[in-house]
Amino acid sequence: MRNPREKASSARKRADGRRQMLIYLSREVITELKQAAIDQERPAYELAEEAIRDWLLRDKRNK
């Protein structure tokens, strides 16, 4: 028998392979991110993922 969490997570699988992750951000950061997404006509998750990838790359270089 499958675990209920497995069942729920399998229902959320996306064709593009992305997975959900919950993070807490300040109200100001959320507002600015949403406005930047509107200004650039891109989804907010793309901007956030790009910023995180850039940070990870810089962090890796600094080690």
Number of C-alpha atoms within 10 A of each C-alpha: 3 6 7 9 9 9 10 10 11 10 9 11 12 10 6 6 6 9 9 9 5 5 5 6 9 7 9 9 10 13 12 12 17 17 13 15 17 12 9 11 9 12 13 18 12 11 16 13 11 12 12 12 12 12 12 12 11 11 10 9 8 7 5
